[in-house]
Amino acid sequence: MSSSLPARSVNVFASIAKFRFTRPLTTADFEANERVLVPLLKSQPGYQGYVEVEAGERESISITLWASQSDAEHGLVAIRSQLLDLIGSALDGPPERSFGEVRYVDWPANNARI
């Protein structure tokens, strides 16, 4: 059994952020992100997609997909002030951030809200 990755390249770069909050997250928090944050991301060059995971009562993980590392870096800098306006007062410290090349993706057939 081989554990190697598929031969074809995905050519997508991911920014992963783990956010901790001072209060429990609500449905309204995630709806605000969808309403405010996603359009900001979509306006950035190289933006490919966004996934948000409720990782606990006071934690979320966001995965933002970009065409390149440069697009990720520039896009995140461009939306930083709006992001802080949206969630900054509820943050319990800065997010933990990781970046890397996406090596494999198996997405649902459409972009429907899960």
N, C-alpha and C positions, 0 to 999 in steps of 0.2 A: 504494500500500500504506500503510495507516494504522498508526501505532504507538501510537495512543491506547489507554487502558485501558478495560475494560468499563464500561458505564454504571452497573451495580449495584454497591453498596458492600459490602465484605466485613465491615466493622465489627469488626475484630480488631486488637489492638495487639501488637507483637512486642518482646521483649527478646532481644537477641543478645549472647552473651558468648563471647569467645575465651580459652580457658584454656591456659596453658603449664605444663608439669610438669618436675620435676627428674629424672624417670625415665621410661622407656618405659611407655605405657599397656598394660594387659592386658585380656583378656576379662572377668576378675573385676572390674576397675574399672567397666566399663560395666554389668555385672550388678548391682553394688552400687548404682549410680545408679538403675537400674530398680527395685530392691527397696526402697531407702530414700528417694531423692529424689523419685521420681514420686508416691508416696503423700502426701508432704508438700505437693507442689505441688497435687495434687488437693484437698487440704483447704482451699486458699485461695480466697476469693471471687473470682469472675471468671476463674478458670483455664480455659483452653480446650484446651491441648495442649502437647506437648513433643517436640522433635526433637534428637537428639544426633548429631553428625558427628565421626568420627575424622579429623582434619585433618592428621595426621602422627604419627610415632612418639611424640612428646611434646606433642601439641596436640589439643584438642577444641574444637568449636564447639557451643554449645547455643542453641537457639531455643525460647523459651517464649512461648506465645500466651495473650493475656489479653483480656478484654472491653473494657478501657480502660487508659489510661496510669496512672491512679490505682490500679487493681487491680494492675498490674504493679509499681509502686513499693512498694505495701503488701505484696504477696505476697513479693517478693524480700527485703524487710526482715524479714518474719516467718520466713523459712527460713534466713536468713544464718548463724546460729550452728550449725545442724545441717549446713549445707553445708560450713562450715569444719571441723567435726568429721569429716566424711566425707572431704574431699579436701585440707584446708588444709595438712597436713604435706608433701604432695607438690607443692604449687603453687610455681612459679618466678615469683613476683611476682603482683600483682593482675590479674584478668582485664581485657581490653579490652571495654568495654560500649557497645552502641548500642541505640537504641530507635526505633521508628517504626510508623506505621500500615501494616498489610498491605493492599496494593492488588490483589493477585491470588493465588489459590490453585488449584492443580490437584493434589489429594491422591489417593493410591490409594483404591480403593473401600472398603477397610476399615482398621481400625487395627492390622492384623497386624504383627508384628515382621518387619522386612525382613531 
